[in-house]
Amino acid sequence: MTTQPRTHAITLATIVALLSAVFMALCGAAVTAATTASAAGSVVARVGSHGWTVVVVERVIGVTADGVYGTKTSTAIAAWQRAHRLPATGVVDSATWSRIWPDFRSS
């Protein structure tokens, strides 16, 4: 009786599941860091920032969500801040983040 060698076939579904788990873990960490930063009264995002927190901001303010906080995002956030009666700085500070995060969570 001969034994067949065991093959460890990794399916596409397995790869997608693993990548999704890693992505969600990283995204959760980024949002948690931003929430913690906002609680401390610091800047959450500004021109030059990148990552999941910027994607959240971009989705809420209605610009292309590429995760890079550039001049278009800064201009759009200033307009969003004016519309929400916040100081129009173009920088996501704790006051702006505290208004953006609930909008994102409810979307």
Backbone bond lengths (Angstrom), bond angles and torsions (degrees), N, CA, C in turn:
res aa  C-N    CA-C-N  psi(-1)  N-CA   C-N-CA  omega(-1)  CA-C   N-CA-C  phi
1 M - - - 1.439 - - 1.532 109.73 -
2 T 1.317 115.46 121.34 1.457 120.37 178.51 1.517 110.32 -99.87
3 T 1.284 113.90 145.50 1.473 118.38 178.80 1.517 109.24 -102.11
4 Q 1.271 114.17 141.38 1.456 121.21 178.00 1.529 109.12 -83.30
5 P 1.311 117.20 137.14 1.466 117.45 175.99 1.533 109.95 -66.17
6 R 1.290 116.27 143.46 1.469 120.94 179.41 1.517 109.09 -79.69
7 T 1.281 115.53 131.04 1.463 119.85 174.97 1.518 107.76 -107.49
8 H 1.268 113.78 141.56 1.468 119.85 179.99 1.518 107.91 -107.37
9 A 1.280 114.45 87.16 1.459 119.95 -179.91 1.522 109.52 -80.56
10 I 1.309 115.17 125.21 1.460 120.52 176.56 1.520 106.60 -99.89
11 T 1.283 114.86 119.00 1.464 119.34 -178.54 1.517 110.21 -84.96
12 L 1.291 114.85 162.22 1.459 120.55 176.46 1.528 110.81 -59.82
13 A 1.310 116.49 -37.32 1.470 120.47 179.05 1.525 110.88 -62.43
14 T 1.326 117.06 -38.39 1.464 121.00 178.86 1.518 110.25 -65.48
15 I 1.315 116.33 -44.17 1.465 120.63 179.79 1.521 110.41 -62.76
16 V 1.318 116.82 -45.22 1.465 120.94 179.50 1.527 110.44 -62.03
17 A 1.317 117.06 -42.37 1.467 120.63 179.40 1.523 111.20 -62.90
18 L 1.322 117.02 -42.74 1.462 120.44 179.57 1.526 111.40 -66.08
19 L 1.326 116.59 -44.56 1.463 119.67 178.63 1.523 111.46 -64.15
20 S 1.316 117.13 -38.32 1.471 120.69 178.05 1.517 110.82 -63.60
21 A 1.317 116.73 -42.19 1.472 120.62 179.61 1.527 110.90 -63.13
22 V 1.326 116.66 -43.34 1.466 120.24 178.64 1.524 110.35 -65.00
23 F 1.329 116.82 -45.29 1.457 121.25 -179.89 1.523 110.95 -59.64
24 M 1.315 116.56 -46.53 1.467 119.94 -178.71 1.524 110.98 -64.29
25 A 1.327 116.84 -38.52 1.466 119.62 178.39 1.527 110.57 -63.97
26 L 1.330 116.70 -42.91 1.458 120.29 179.23 1.517 111.66 -67.78
27 C 1.303 117.68 -41.52 1.465 121.54 -179.92 1.519 110.98 -65.19
28 G 1.298 116.28 -42.53 1.455 120.43 178.14 1.510 111.37 -60.68
29 A 1.327 116.45 -39.72 1.460 120.84 179.12 1.519 110.80 -66.09
30 A 1.337 117.32 -40.15 1.464 120.76 -179.45 1.522 110.96 -66.49
31 V 1.316 117.33 -43.42 1.460 120.76 -179.77 1.520 110.15 -67.89
32 T 1.329 117.15 -39.25 1.461 120.46 177.05 1.513 110.41 -62.14
33 A 1.340 117.12 -42.25 1.459 120.67 178.68 1.517 110.80 -62.80
34 A 1.324 117.55 -41.30 1.455 120.89 179.45 1.520 110.90 -66.39
35 T 1.316 116.65 -40.52 1.460 120.31 179.06 1.519 110.01 -63.85
36 T 1.331 116.95 -42.28 1.461 121.16 178.09 1.517 110.53 -64.03
37 A 1.327 116.73 -43.06 1.464 120.24 179.22 1.516 111.11 -62.27
38 S 1.324 116.85 -40.71 1.459 119.22 -178.69 1.511 110.91 -67.23
39 A 1.322 116.91 -33.60 1.457 119.92 179.24 1.520 110.55 -66.00
40 A 1.325 116.37 -28.98 1.455 120.22 179.94 1.526 112.05 -83.59
41 G 1.339 118.48 -2.85 1.452 122.10 178.14 1.514 113.89 82.62
42 S 1.307 118.11 18.06 1.454 120.81 -179.05 1.519 111.37 -96.99
43 V 1.321 115.28 176.66 1.458 121.85 177.27 1.516 108.35 -75.14
44 V 1.335 115.66 133.29 1.461 121.44 179.25 1.518 110.38 -91.76
45 A 1.335 117.46 -42.70 1.465 121.54 -179.94 1.517 109.92 -153.80
46 R 1.323 115.21 146.03 1.471 122.77 177.81 1.513 108.14 -153.52
47 V 1.331 116.84 175.73 1.462 120.25 178.81 1.531 108.53 -52.21
48 G 1.323 114.50 128.89 1.461 121.03 -178.08 1.517 112.74 103.53
49 S 1.333 117.45 -18.56 1.466 120.71 177.30 1.522 109.07 -71.42
50 H 1.310 116.38 156.05 1.463 120.91 176.55 1.522 109.34 -153.55
51 G 1.320 115.41 159.36 1.449 120.27 176.92 1.518 112.98 120.79
52 W 1.329 114.00 -168.26 1.457 121.20 -173.99 1.526 112.36 -63.24
53 T 1.298 118.29 -37.48 1.463 120.33 179.52 1.521 110.24 -59.93
54 V 1.324 116.81 -40.83 1.467 121.02 178.55 1.527 110.09 -65.86
55 V 1.325 117.58 -38.26 1.470 120.74 177.33 1.527 109.64 -60.26
56 V 1.327 117.51 -43.13 1.470 121.13 177.96 1.522 109.82 -58.56
57 V 1.321 116.64 -48.92 1.465 121.65 179.90 1.524 110.00 -58.57
58 E 1.326 116.65 -49.13 1.465 120.77 -176.88 1.521 112.20 -62.56
59 R 1.314 117.26 -38.87 1.468 119.41 178.59 1.525 111.35 -64.41
60 V 1.312 116.82 -41.83 1.470 119.96 -178.06 1.525 111.08 -69.02
61 I 1.320 117.67 -40.36 1.471 119.34 -176.09 1.522 112.89 -85.26
62 G 1.335 117.17 -7.25 1.459 120.28 172.22 1.515 116.52 86.62
63 V 1.317 118.03 28.47 1.470 120.32 173.51 1.525 108.42 -109.58
64 T 1.322 116.06 165.98 1.454 120.41 179.11 1.522 109.31 -57.33
65 A 1.321 115.78 123.34 1.466 121.40 -175.36 1.523 110.20 -86.56
66 D 1.346 115.86 87.60 1.458 120.29 178.18 1.525 112.54 -104.79
67 G 1.328 117.14 -3.68 1.460 120.82 177.15 1.522 114.51 80.55
68 V 1.329 117.10 9.92 1.462 121.28 179.10 1.527 107.98 -119.41
69 Y 1.323 116.90 120.95 1.461 122.54 -177.44 1.527 108.57 -86.85
70 G 1.318 115.16 94.26 1.455 121.10 179.91 1.511 111.33 -108.67
71 T 1.327 115.47 -163.29 1.465 119.85 -177.19 1.522 112.73 -66.67
72 K 1.339 117.83 -34.24 1.469 119.56 177.81 1.526 110.85 -64.57
73 T 1.328 115.85 -42.28 1.471 119.26 178.09 1.523 110.11 -65.74
74 S 1.316 117.29 -41.82 1.465 121.23 179.78 1.527 111.27 -61.44
75 T 1.328 116.89 -44.62 1.466 121.22 178.59 1.524 110.59 -63.90
76 A 1.335 115.89 -43.45 1.474 120.03 -179.97 1.521 111.44 -66.50
77 I 1.328 117.99 -37.90 1.468 119.39 179.95 1.529 109.86 -69.41
78 A 1.326 118.15 -34.87 1.469 120.15 176.74 1.531 110.51 -62.89
79 A 1.329 116.70 -42.05 1.473 120.43 177.25 1.524 110.35 -65.08
80 W 1.331 116.69 -41.13 1.471 121.58 178.63 1.530 109.84 -63.23
81 Q 1.330 116.21 -42.03 1.463 120.10 179.13 1.531 110.53 -62.34
82 R 1.326 117.56 -43.73 1.470 120.20 178.04 1.523 110.77 -60.32
83 A 1.332 115.88 -44.41 1.472 120.28 -179.27 1.523 112.13 -63.87
84 H 1.326 116.90 -24.69 1.468 121.14 -179.84 1.524 112.50 -105.66
85 R 1.345 114.63 17.77 1.470 122.25 176.28 1.522 113.42 55.63
86 L 1.326 113.68 44.26 1.461 121.60 174.24 1.522 107.81 -114.71
87 P 1.327 118.35 157.82 1.467 119.17 175.66 1.534 110.21 -58.60
88 A 1.321 116.95 126.48 1.466 122.26 -175.55 1.521 110.72 -83.04
89 T 1.316 115.81 79.36 1.462 121.43 -177.21 1.523 112.84 -95.53
90 G 1.334 117.04 -20.95 1.460 119.87 -174.37 1.507 112.88 78.99
91 V 1.324 116.30 3.64 1.464 123.58 179.18 1.522 107.92 -115.79
92 V 1.321 116.91 135.75 1.461 120.19 177.14 1.523 107.91 -84.29
93 D 1.329 115.47 103.26 1.459 121.41 176.43 1.527 108.75 -100.59
94 S 1.307 116.82 -172.83 1.470 119.70 -175.97 1.522 112.12 -63.11
95 A 1.342 118.01 -36.89 1.469 120.10 179.95 1.526 110.89 -66.56
96 T 1.330 116.06 -41.56 1.466 120.22 179.35 1.524 110.13 -68.52
97 W 1.328 116.82 -45.09 1.469 120.70 -179.17 1.526 110.74 -60.43
98 S 1.331 116.99 -39.05 1.470 119.55 -178.66 1.521 112.22 -66.02
99 R 1.335 117.92 -18.94 1.465 121.90 175.30 1.530 111.50 -92.83
100 I 1.335 116.81 -32.40 1.468 121.47 -177.97 1.521 111.61 -74.24
101 W 1.316 117.12 -45.94 1.469 120.84 -173.84 1.520 112.75 -57.62
102 P 1.343 120.66 -47.57 1.465 119.69 178.07 1.548 112.56 -62.08
103 D 1.334 116.79 -36.07 1.463 120.19 177.31 1.530 110.06 -62.13
104 F 1.319 116.33 -42.62 1.468 120.37 179.85 1.529 110.69 -66.12
105 R 1.308 117.25 -44.70 1.467 120.93 -177.41 1.518 111.72 -64.70
106 S 1.326 117.69 -30.23 1.456 119.75 -178.22 1.526 112.07 -87.54
107 S 1.328 117.55 -6.58 1.468 119.76 -179.09 1.512 112.14 -86.09
